[in-house]
Amino acid sequence: MSLIELSVIGFVAALTPGPDILFIVQTTLNHSFKEALKALSGVLTGNFIVIAILVVGLSSVGRSAYFQMTISLLGGIYLLYVAYEIFKHRRDEVRVRQPKAKTFYLKGLTVNLSNPKAIIFFSALIAPFLENGRLLSTLLFLFSGIVLAFIFAITLTELLRKNFLNPKVAVAINTASSLIFFFFSVELLYYSYTKFMSVL
């Protein structure tokens, strides 16, 4: 696999519907471009933590059924909380709530780390490059694709927010976001349950 292909994979994977991209888009819609960048920095920090675990050689921990069960359970509970918060505030006027920058960062970090599938994704892509000494260039190209995808999504969402967003549309988007986060939480809780059943 070439480094350009790796960058394209990172771009496409980042735009694939999931908790990270949904959280970034929802933050852009309800707050602004600036706040979405803070949330993105939390998501990327989560990615770096996952990669650091893999590089240090703890990928076996990430593949452990107990580890995946615990992370999935905690992640499912957290995403359920996020779904509830979005639904509760779905009718709030756009940008009324202005949490501190640290809040956006920590939420992005928590949303990212709550998904054990990130470990599987990164281990599948990075493992082949660990042995041939191309780790730095691999990470550079992979992250360039991921960052470009998120910046593209934030920019597009910000343009839509400025030109088309009204209270009725905002309520519909927040309700849909809440339902999608609820779906992701159920998926993680079910994944945790299957891991639990596999270790019995």
Secondary structure per residue as TSV (DSSP state, phi and psi in degrees):
chain	resnum	aa	ss	phi	psi
A	1	M	-	360.0	130.1
A	2	S	-	-81.1	164.2
A	3	L	H	-68.0	-33.3
A	4	I	H	-64.6	-42.9
A	5	E	H	-61.5	-38.6
A	6	L	H	-62.9	-40.0
A	7	S	H	-64.2	-41.5
A	8	V	H	-64.8	-41.2
A	9	I	H	-60.8	-43.3
A	10	G	H	-61.2	-41.4
A	11	F	H	-62.7	-50.3
A	12	V	H	-66.6	-42.5
A	13	A	H	-62.3	-38.8
A	14	A	H	-66.6	-32.1
A	15	L	H	-86.2	-10.3
A	16	T	S	-65.5	133.2
A	17	P	S	-53.0	127.7
A	18	G	S	-172.0	176.0
A	19	P	H	-58.1	-40.0
A	20	D	H	-62.6	-54.8
A	21	I	H	-66.4	-37.3
A	22	L	H	-64.2	-41.8
A	23	F	H	-64.3	-41.3
A	24	I	H	-64.2	-46.4
A	25	V	H	-64.2	-43.7
A	26	Q	H	-64.4	-38.1
A	27	T	H	-65.4	-41.5
A	28	T	H	-62.4	-45.1
A	29	L	H	-63.6	-42.6
A	30	N	H	-91.1	-11.0
A	31	H	T	-131.6	-95.3
A	32	S	-	-168.9	176.2
A	33	F	H	-56.6	-44.6
A	34	K	H	-61.7	-46.4
A	35	E	H	-67.0	-35.3
A	36	A	H	-63.9	-36.0
A	37	L	H	-65.1	-35.4
A	38	K	H	-66.0	-42.4
A	39	A	H	-63.7	-40.3
A	40	L	H	-61.1	-39.3
A	41	S	H	-62.4	-34.0
A	42	G	H	-67.4	-42.9
A	43	V	H	-61.0	-45.7
A	44	L	H	-66.7	-34.9
A	45	T	H	-62.0	-40.9
A	46	G	H	-59.8	-41.8
A	47	N	H	-61.1	-42.9
A	48	F	H	-62.7	-39.1
A	49	I	H	-63.0	-45.0
A	50	V	H	-60.9	-45.0
A	51	I	H	-66.0	-38.9
A	52	A	H	-61.2	-40.5
A	53	I	H	-61.1	-42.5
A	54	L	H	-67.0	-43.0
A	55	V	H	-67.1	-38.2
A	56	V	H	-68.8	-13.8
A	57	G	T	100.3	17.8
A	58	L	-	-97.7	23.1
A	59	S	H	-62.9	-26.3
A	60	S	H	-65.3	-32.3
A	61	V	H	-64.9	-43.4
A	62	G	H	-63.2	-27.7
A	63	R	H	-87.5	-7.3
A	64	S	-	-64.3	133.8
A	65	A	H	-62.0	-37.3
A	66	Y	H	-64.8	-43.6
A	67	F	H	-63.0	-48.6
A	68	Q	H	-63.7	-37.5
A	69	M	H	-63.0	-45.8
A	70	T	H	-65.9	-47.4
A	71	I	H	-63.6	-41.5
A	72	S	H	-64.6	-40.6
A	73	L	H	-64.1	-49.6
A	74	L	H	-64.8	-41.1
A	75	G	H	-64.2	-42.0
A	76	G	H	-62.1	-41.6
A	77	I	H	-65.1	-42.8
A	78	Y	H	-66.1	-43.7
A	79	L	H	-67.0	-30.3
A	80	L	H	-64.3	-40.2
A	81	Y	H	-64.0	-43.0
A	82	V	H	-61.5	-43.6
A	83	A	H	-59.2	-43.5
A	84	Y	H	-63.5	-45.1
A	85	E	H	-62.9	-43.4
A	86	I	H	-63.8	-44.3
A	87	F	H	-64.9	-41.4
A	88	K	H	-61.6	-37.2
A	89	H	T	-103.4	18.4
A	90	R	T	-62.0	-26.8
A	91	R	T	-96.5	-0.4
A	92	D	S	-62.6	146.7
A	93	E	-	-64.0	140.2
A	94	V	T	-55.4	129.0
A	95	R	T	67.9	20.4
A	96	V	-	-68.4	-44.4
A	97	R	-	-86.0	126.0
A	98	Q	-	-125.6	79.2
A	99	P	-	-62.0	161.1
A	100	K	-	-65.1	158.2
A	101	A	H	-55.5	-38.4
A	102	K	H	-60.6	-33.8
A	103	T	H	-63.6	-46.5
A	104	F	H	-61.7	-44.0
A	105	Y	H	-60.8	-50.0
A	106	L	H	-66.1	-36.3
A	107	K	H	-65.5	-43.5
A	108	G	H	-61.1	-42.7
A	109	L	H	-63.0	-45.6
A	110	T	H	-67.3	-42.6
A	111	V	H	-59.4	-42.9
A	112	N	H	-66.4	-47.5
A	113	L	H	-73.8	-13.4
A	114	S	T	-79.0	-3.1
A	115	N	-	-112.0	103.8
A	116	P	T	-66.9	-13.6
A	117	K	H	-68.0	-20.5
A	118	A	H	-62.7	-38.4
A	119	I	H	-62.5	-42.7
A	120	I	H	-64.8	-44.2
A	121	F	H	-60.0	-51.7
A	122	F	H	-68.7	-37.5
A	123	S	H	-65.1	-36.7
A	124	A	H	-66.4	-36.5
A	125	L	H	-84.1	-37.0
A	126	I	H	-87.9	-34.2
A	127	A	H	-49.2	-46.5
A	128	P	H	-62.5	-25.2
A	129	F	H	-90.3	-12.3
A	130	L	H	-66.6	-33.2
A	131	E	T	-83.5	-22.5
A	132	N	T	-102.5	13.3
A	133	G	T	73.3	18.1
A	134	R	-	-107.8	26.5
A	135	L	H	-62.0	-45.9
A	136	L	H	-61.7	-48.5
A	137	S	H	-66.7	-34.2
A	138	T	H	-60.7	-49.7
A	139	L	H	-64.4	-38.7
A	140	L	H	-61.4	-48.4
A	141	F	H	-70.8	-40.2
A	142	L	H	-62.5	-47.1
A	143	F	H	-71.4	-29.6
A	144	S	H	-63.3	-41.3
A	145	G	H	-64.7	-42.8
A	146	I	H	-64.5	-47.7
A	147	V	H	-64.4	-43.6
A	148	L	H	-59.7	-39.6
A	149	A	H	-63.9	-45.7
A	150	F	H	-66.2	-41.1
A	151	I	H	-63.6	-41.1
A	152	F	H	-58.8	-47.5
A	153	A	H	-63.9	-41.9
A	154	I	H	-64.3	-46.1
A	155	T	H	-62.8	-46.5
A	156	L	H	-62.4	-43.3
A	157	T	H	-64.8	-39.8
A	158	E	H	-63.9	-40.9
A	159	L	H	-62.6	-44.3
A	160	L	H	-64.0	-40.0
A	161	R	H	-62.7	-43.4
A	162	K	H	-70.7	-32.5
A	163	N	H	-100.9	-24.0
A	164	F	H	-127.9	-11.7
A	165	L	-	-77.0	128.0
A	166	N	-	-132.5	170.2
A	167	P	H	-55.0	-38.3
A	168	K	H	-66.3	-44.2
A	169	V	H	-65.7	-40.3
A	170	A	H	-60.4	-43.1
A	171	V	H	-63.1	-43.3
A	172	A	H	-63.0	-43.1
A	173	I	H	-66.5	-44.0
A	174	N	H	-64.2	-39.2
A	175	T	H	-64.4	-45.1
A	176	A	H	-62.8	-42.3
A	177	S	H	-60.9	-42.6
A	178	S	H	-60.8	-44.2
A	179	L	H	-65.3	-38.5
A	180	I	H	-67.8	-43.2
A	181	F	H	-62.1	-38.0
A	182	F	H	-61.0	-43.7
A	183	F	H	-60.3	-45.7
A	184	F	H	-61.4	-39.0
A	185	S	H	-65.6	-42.6
A	186	V	H	-63.1	-41.0
A	187	E	H	-61.0	-44.3
A	188	L	H	-67.2	-41.1
A	189	L	H	-63.5	-39.2
A	190	Y	H	-66.5	-41.1
A	191	Y	H	-60.0	-42.4
A	192	S	H	-61.5	-41.7
A	193	Y	H	-62.1	-43.5
A	194	T	H	-65.4	-37.3
A	195	K	H	-66.1	-39.4
A	196	F	H	-61.6	-44.4
A	197	M	H	-66.6	-30.5
A	198	S	H	-73.6	-23.5
A	199	V	H	-96.0	-4.0
A	200	L	-	-72.5	360.0
